[in-house]
Structure formats: C-alpha cells, structure tokens
C-alpha cells in the first residue's frame, strides 16, 4: 500500500510543488484546500482533495474525522499553510500560529497523529544574524525574530515543541524561488526592464533555495525517520545583490542593467506609507515595516550541516541553474 500524505496550503506556490513531488514518489496524495482555492496547478487526476476550515475547531474535526473514517489517517503531513503578508498584522498570529494549533490539537483529539508532521516555518523565525563577522545562522542559535511574521512562525514552532511526543520536523527555509513564484518574479521583471533595486549601503549576503530542492529535502526528512528537530534549508552558499543581478541579467539576455540603491531611511518612509495604505484599503502591501526589517538585514547566510547529517540533504540547484529554469518557465508561460 502506498503511503498517504496530506499537504496543507496545496494551492500556493510551494504547496503545488509538494503535491507534484508526492505524486512523483507514488504517494496517495491529499491536497487540503479552501472552496476558493485555485486548482490551476493541481490538475493531476490522482490528487485527492479535502476542504478544511482551520479557523473553526468543530468544523475542522468534522472534516478531518469524516475523511479519516472513510480513508484512514495520513502517514505524513506537510503543513505548508501560512501568510507572508497581511493587511491586518493580527492575521499573522491567526493564520501562522492559531491555525497550526487548531490542526495539531484536532489530529491528537482524533487519534490521527501522523508518523511525521513537517511544519514549513521560515528563516525569519531566527531573527538578525551576525552582521559584523557574517557568521552563518545555525540550528543551535536561539531564535529571536524581529518581525511580526517571524514571531508568529516561532510561536507555531514553540507550540509543536511543547507537545510532548508529537513527531514534528521544522523547516526554516531561506528565500524560496522558482516557477510560479511572484515576489522574485517582480525582481526579474525589473531587471528585464534594465533596473535592479537594492537597499542599504553596507555589504549584504543573501541566500536562496530553489523550490525543487526544498520539496526534495522535505521528503528526505519525512522518510528518514528524524523527529522533533528543526533545520535551516538553503543553498550552501550566499550571494551579493550584484551576483544575483548578473545571473538574472544573463538569463534574461540583458547586456546592461542599472543598479539603483535605496538608502534605508528612504525605504523606511516608503514602507510606512505603503503599510498605512494597505491598512486603509485592507489589501496586503508588499512593502511594510516587517518587509523593511527583512530588507535591512545584512546577513542571511545559513549553516545546513545538520540537514546534511540527519537526512543527506544536498542542494542540486545553484542560483544560476535555478534562475535559468525559473526564467525559462516565466517566458514559456508569458509572464516575462
């Protein structure tokens, strides 16, 4: 019998790739969605869908209970549901923490705890790293997030950690990019137009993880038997903005791109204005005070040695290879 896996947030950028990888590995694959979730990239007829209401524990118990009674419990769960930007910042706590709590409590109540439960957290849960010597962030460091988003992710992690015996695995990926992703896409679009925007005047080291490397790492971890540990997931090297610009420009066929540096003081003012507009219009803004703190951070380097040791994770995609593949997809699908 094939293993059964439930993937929440399946309609999102990363969630869709988790579903694809699960199908590729022969899993009985369940995609948790909402009624309004787009299924554009969830068209494989082998996918089994379940609608879950994480905001209401009674509804959630009924929905999960009915499926489990008919089909049995899931062997693995990837909890990929989360919010990265909100018009109301209280929603970070609701979606990133409270929904996770409701889900875990309901699985326990239904006696349906999986063999492994992978929580997709964020490098943002770690907070600011060493910006003097640029020592890589590592799993032994004490998390100290400086954004509302990061705090909500750390709360979810902490809740898992205090549930005695619960078989969690926590991933803290750095910036995830690849086909269908929309934030880095805006950077590619800007570079295609001949402009590359960066912030701050001090040296900044940024890290990336290609979405297919992240999904492969997820299944390596689930299948390895590791439990109750957290991992940083990234390509094993850092880049400067200049390196990112040159790699992207080459993939786009741009011979000249003008680098534009925005001073942090100006960026802060712009971020504040954008946040206020977002609160008034009730539409999440890409720029806000959280985003400002993220863009201000100078050191995003990661030590992935623990993932290597525990489940053999080895990134296959360099930034150049990943950007080339992503941009090819954007071109083929008329995004660029």
C-alpha positions in Angstrom: 0.0 0.0 0.0 1.3 3.5 -0.9 2.0 5.9 1.9 -0.7 8.6 2.4 0.3 12.2 2.7 -1.8 15.4 3.5 -0.4 18.7 2.2 -2.0 21.9 3.5 -1.6 25.2 1.6 -1.6 23.0 -1.5 -2.9 25.7 -3.8 0.1 28.0 -3.1 3.4 28.3 -4.9 5.4 25.9 -2.7 2.4 23.7 -1.9 1.9 22.8 -5.6 5.4 21.6 -5.8 5.0 19.5 -2.7 2.0 17.9 -4.3 3.9 17.2 -7.5 6.8 15.6 -5.6 4.4 13.4 -3.6 2.8 12.1 -6.8 6.2 11.6 -8.3 7.2 9.4 -5.4 4.0 7.3 -5.6 2.2 8.6 -2.5 -1.6 8.7 -2.1 -1.7 12.5 -2.2 -4.2 14.6 -0.5 -4.4 18.4 -1.1 -6.0 20.5 1.6 -7.7 23.5 0.0 -10.4 26.0 0.5 -13.5 26.3 -1.7 -12.0 29.4 -3.2 -8.5 27.9 -3.8 -7.4 27.9 -7.4 -6.7 24.5 -8.7 -4.9 25.6 -11.8 -1.7 23.8 -10.9 -3.5 20.9 -9.1 -4.9 19.3 -12.2 -3.5 15.8 -11.9 -6.4 13.4 -11.6 -4.6 11.4 -8.9 -4.9 14.2 -6.4 -7.5 13.7 -3.7 -8.9 17.0 -2.3 -10.2 17.8 1.1 -11.6 21.2 2.2 -10.5 22.2 5.7 -11.6 25.1 7.9 -8.7 25.7 10.2 -10.4 28.7 11.8 -13.2 26.6 13.5 -12.1 23.5 15.5 -15.6 21.9 15.4 -15.7 22.2 11.6 -12.1 21.0 11.3 -12.8 18.0 13.5 -15.8 17.0 11.4 -14.0 17.4 8.1 -10.9 15.5 9.2 -12.9 12.9 11.1 -15.1 12.1 8.1 -12.1 11.6 5.8 -10.2 9.5 8.4 -13.3 7.3 9.0 -13.6 6.6 5.3 -9.9 6.5 4.2 -7.8 6.1 7.3 -5.3 8.5 8.8 -2.4 10.0 6.9 1.2 8.7 7.3 2.7 12.1 6.8 1.5 15.7 6.9 3.2 18.7 5.4 1.7 21.8 7.0 2.5 24.5 4.4 -0.4 26.8 5.3 0.7 30.3 6.2 0.6 34.0 5.5 3.7 36.1 4.5 1.9 39.4 4.2 -1.3 40.7 5.8 -3.2 44.0 5.8 -4.1 43.3 9.5 -1.0 42.2 11.3 -3.1 40.2 13.8 -3.7 37.8 10.9 -0.1 36.6 11.2 -0.9 35.2 14.6 -4.2 33.8 13.5 -3.0 32.1 10.3 0.6 31.1 11.2 0.0 30.1 14.8 -3.6 29.6 15.7 -4.4 27.5 12.6 -1.4 25.3 13.3 -2.6 24.9 16.9 -6.1 24.0 15.9 -4.8 21.5 13.4 -2.4 19.8 15.8 -4.9 19.6 18.6 -7.6 18.2 16.3 -5.2 15.4 15.0 -4.4 14.5 18.5 -8.1 14.5 19.5 -9.0 12.2 16.6 -6.1 9.9 17.4 -4.8 10.6 13.9 -1.2 11.8 14.7 0.9 11.0 11.6 4.3 9.3 11.6 5.9 12.6 10.8 4.5 16.2 10.7 6.6 18.7 8.7 6.0 22.3 9.6 7.2 24.8 7.0 8.4 27.7 9.1 10.8 30.4 7.9 14.3 31.7 8.3 12.5 34.8 9.6 11.9 32.9 12.8 15.6 33.2 13.6 15.9 37.0 13.6 19.0 39.0 12.9 22.3 37.1 12.5 25.9 38.2 12.9 26.2 41.4 10.8 29.8 42.1 11.8 31.7 38.8 11.0 28.8 37.4 8.9 28.9 34.1 10.8 26.2 31.8 9.2 22.9 31.2 11.1 22.7 27.7 12.5 20.2 25.5 14.3 22.0 25.9 17.7 21.3 29.7 17.8 18.5 30.9 20.0 15.7 32.3 17.7 15.0 36.0 18.3 12.7 37.2 15.5 12.4 40.9 14.9 9.2 40.9 12.7 5.6 40.1 13.4 5.7 37.5 10.7 8.8 35.9 12.3 7.2 36.0 15.8 4.1 34.2 14.5 6.2 31.5 12.9 8.3 31.0 16.1 5.1 30.7 18.2 4.0 27.9 15.9 7.3 26.2 16.3 7.2 26.5 20.1 3.8 25.0 20.2 5.0 21.9 18.4 8.0 21.7 20.7 5.9 21.7 23.9 3.5 18.9 22.7 5.3 16.0 24.3 6.0 13.2 21.8 4.5 14.9 18.8 6.6 13.9 15.8 7.3 17.3 14.3 10.0 18.3 11.9 10.6 22.0 11.4 12.0 23.5 8.2 13.2 27.1 8.2 13.9 27.8 4.5 15.5 30.9 3.3 14.1 32.8 0.2 12.3 30.2 -2.0 12.1 30.9 -5.7 11.1 29.0 -8.8 8.4 28.8 -11.4 5.1 30.4 -10.4 6.7 32.4 -7.6 5.6 36.1 -7.6 8.0 38.1 -5.4 11.3 37.2 -7.1 9.4 37.4 -10.3 9.0 41.1 -9.8 12.8 41.4 -9.4 13.3 39.5 -12.7 10.7 41.8 -14.3 12.5 44.9 -13.1 15.9 43.6 -14.3 14.4 42.8 -17.7 13.4 46.5 -17.8 17.0 47.4 -17.1 16.8 48.3 -13.4 17.9 46.4 -10.3 16.8 47.9 -7.0 18.6 47.1 -3.7 18.7 48.7 -0.3 21.3 49.9 2.1 24.9 50.8 1.5 26.5 48.1 3.7 27.5 44.7 2.4 24.6 42.2 2.3 24.8 38.5 1.8 21.6 36.8 0.7 20.7 33.1 0.3 18.2 31.2 -1.8 16.6 27.8 -2.1 15.2 26.6 -5.4 11.6 25.2 -4.8 12.5 21.7 -6.2 15.4 21.4 -3.7 13.1 22.4 -0.9 10.5 19.8 -1.8 13.1 17.1 -2.2 14.5 18.0 1.2 11.0 17.7 2.7 10.5 14.1 1.6 14.1 13.2 2.5 13.3 14.4 6.0 9.9 12.7 6.3 11.2 9.4 5.0 14.4 9.5 7.2 12.6 9.0 10.5 14.0 12.1 12.1 11.7 13.6 14.7 11.5 16.7 16.9 14.2 18.7 15.2 14.5 22.0 13.3 16.6 22.6 10.2 17.8 25.5 8.1 17.2 24.9 4.4 19.2 26.8 1.8 21.7 26.5 -1.0 25.1 26.1 0.7 26.5 29.5 -0.3 25.5 33.1 -0.2 25.3 35.8 -2.9 25.6 39.5 -3.2 23.0 41.6 -4.9 25.5 42.2 -7.7 25.8 38.4 -8.3 22.1 38.0 -8.3 21.7 40.8 -10.8 24.4 39.4 -13.2 23.0 35.9 -13.1 19.4 37.2 -13.7 20.5 39.6 -16.5 22.4 36.8 -18.3 19.3 34.5 -18.2 17.1 37.4 -19.5 19.6 38.3 -22.2 20.1 41.8 -20.8 23.5 43.3 -21.5 23.1 46.3 -19.3 21.2 46.7 -16.0 21.4 49.9 -13.9 21.8 49.1 -10.2 19.8 51.5 -8.0 20.5 51.6 -4.3 17.8 53.0 -2.0 19.0 54.4 1.4 17.4 52.7 4.4 15.9 55.9 5.7 14.0 56.5 2.4 12.9 52.9 2.3 11.5 53.1 5.8 9.4 56.1 4.9 8.1 54.4 1.7 7.4 51.2 3.7 5.4 53.1 6.4 3.3 54.9 3.7 2.7 51.6 1.9 1.7 49.9 5.2 -0.8 52.7 6.0 -2.4 52.5 2.5 -2.6 48.7 2.9 -4.4 49.1 6.2 -6.9 51.6 4.8 -7.6 49.6 1.7 -7.5 46.2 3.5 -5.1 44.9 0.8 -1.8 43.4 1.9 1.2 45.6 0.8 4.4 44.1 -0.4 6.2 46.9 1.4 5.6 47.4 5.2 7.6 47.7 8.4 8.1 43.9 8.5 9.4 43.9 5.0 11.7 46.8 5.8 13.3 44.9 8.6 13.8 41.9 6.3 15.4 44.0 3.5 17.5 45.8 6.0 19.0 42.6 7.4 22.6 42.1 6.1 23.4 38.5 6.8 21.2 35.7 5.5 23.9 33.0 5.3 23.0 29.6 6.6 24.7 26.5 8.0 22.9 23.5 6.6 25.2 20.9 8.0 22.5 19.4 10.3 20.2 18.6 7.4 23.2 17.1 5.6 24.0 14.9 8.6 20.5 13.8 9.5 18.9 13.1 6.1 21.5 13.6 3.5 20.2 16.9 2.1 22.4 18.3 -0.7 21.1 21.2 -2.8 21.2 20.3 -6.5 20.4 23.8 -7.8 22.9 26.6 -7.9 21.3 30.0 -8.1 22.4 30.2 -11.8 20.7 26.9 -12.6 17.6 27.7 -10.7 17.2 31.2 -12.1 17.7 29.9 -15.7 15.0 27.3 -15.1 12.6 29.7 -13.5 13.0 32.4 -16.1 12.5 29.9 -18.9 9.2 29.0 -17.3 8.2 32.6 -16.9 8.9 33.1 -20.6 7.1 30.0 -21.8 4.0 31.0 -19.8 4.1 34.6 -20.9 4.9 36.1 -17.5 8.0 37.7 -19.0 
